[in-house]
Amino acid sequence: MRLHDTVIHEGDAEKINAVLTTFLGESGATEALLIDRSGQLLAMTGANRALDTASISALAAGAFSSTGALAQLLGETEFTVLFHQGNKESIHVSTVDDQAILLAIFGERTTVGMVRLFAKEAATAVGQLLAEARSKPRNKGALSTPLTADESRTSFGEPTKS
Amino acid sequence: MAIINYAQKVINFKVVYYGPGVAGKTANLQHIHKSLPDPSKGNMISLAAGDDRTLFFDFLPVSATTVRGFTAKFQLYTVPGQVYYNMTRKLVLRGVDGLVFVADSQWDRLRDNVESFRNLEENLREYNYNLDEMPYVIQYNKRDLANIAPLEYMEFMLNRRARQVPYFEAVAVNGDGVFDTLNTVSRMVLVGEFGQEKGEQRETA
C-alpha cells in the first residue's frame, strides 16, 4: 500500500493561498510555506524574494520529523511547534495535519507569540482544504490516461547505454 | 507519494538512494550535481558529520522532462548508511516514490549489503509500503576495484525477490552507471504513477 498522492488543483491552490495570505497579514510574518512531511513544497505565499524553497522544505521537514522522533523518545506523540530564532529573521514550524507542516519566516516587525497564535488558525483552515483536495479523484485532465513510451522516457542529459 | 500541482504545472517525486555505509550513495548525487546544467538542478545539501559520512541525508532536486505540460521534478535523497543511524534512515523514507539500492561490490561488504537490504524492507513495512509495489533499481557500485564479487553472485544475493528489477554496474566516483541508474528509476516512477499504454514496451516494470 502506498500513501495517497496529494493533488492540488487550481481551485485548491487559490483557496490555500488566500488562507496563507490572510495569515501573513495577521501575523506579520514575511513568508509562509506549506510543506508536505516528505519534504516537498505544496504552496507558498509571501515577499517576492529569491529563496531556495526546495532546500528550505527538505530541511524543515527533516528537522520537524527529527524533533518528532525526539518527542517519541520522551513518550510524547510529537512536538507540535519548532522555533528557530535568528538575529534578524526567525522560523516557526507547526503541525497542520499528519501529512503537512506550516513554516513561517518572520522578522523584527512581529513576535513569535503573534506568529504562533495565527499559525494555529491558519493550520486548521489549511488542513481542511488539504483534506478536501486529497479526497478528490486523483488524476484528472491531462494526466488521466497512461503515458506512451516516449512520454515516460526521462533523460537527464547523458545518453542511456543499452 | 507524488505531489501533483495543477496550479504550478509541476509533479514532484521523491527518490531515495539506500544502501550500506560508504557504498557510494552520496557519490551518485555528487556526480549528478556536477554533471547537470543549472536549469535542471537545484542546490545540493549534505548533512554530513566531520568525516564526510552522511549524518542525516543529502538532498538534490533535479528536473528531467515535461510530461503533458507538467514539469516532472525528482527530489533525490540519500540516507546515512551506518547501522546505528536507523531512526534517521527511516525518517528519510517517508513519502518515497522510488528507490535506488546502492550496493558495495567488494567481497567483504556483501553481508553489509544484505543487512542493509533487509533493513530497507523492514523500514518500508513500518510505513506500510511494500517493495513489491515500489519502483526500484539496484546499482552494483565500485566495479573498478580488484576484490569484487562477480555480478551473478551479487544478483543472487540482492535481486532475488519474485520481481527481478533492473540493475546497473557502476563506478559512481567516475560517474559510470550513475545516469543509467537515475534515468531508469525515474522512468519507472513515472510509469508506476501514471501507467503506460498497453502494447508499449514496459522495459522498466
Interface residues (C-beta under 8 A of the other chain):
Chain A: M1 R2 L3 H4 D5 T6 V7 I8 H9 E10 D12 A13 E14 D36 R37 S38 G39 Q40 L41 L42 D52 A54 S55 A58 L59 G62 S65 S66 A69 N139 G141 A142 L143 T145 P146 L147 T148 A149 E151 S152 R153 T154 S155 F156 G157 E158 T160 K161
Chain B: M1 A2 I3 I4 N5 Y6 A7 Q8 I11 N12 K14 I32 S35 L36 P37 S40 G42 N43 I45 L47 F56 F57 F59 P61 V62 A64 T65 V67 R68 G69 F70 A72 Q75 Y77 M87 T88 L91 V92 R94 G95 V96 Y127 N128 Y129 N130 E133 M134 F179 D180 L182 N183 T184 S186 R187 L190 V191 E193 F194 G195 Q196 E197 K198 E200 Q201 T204
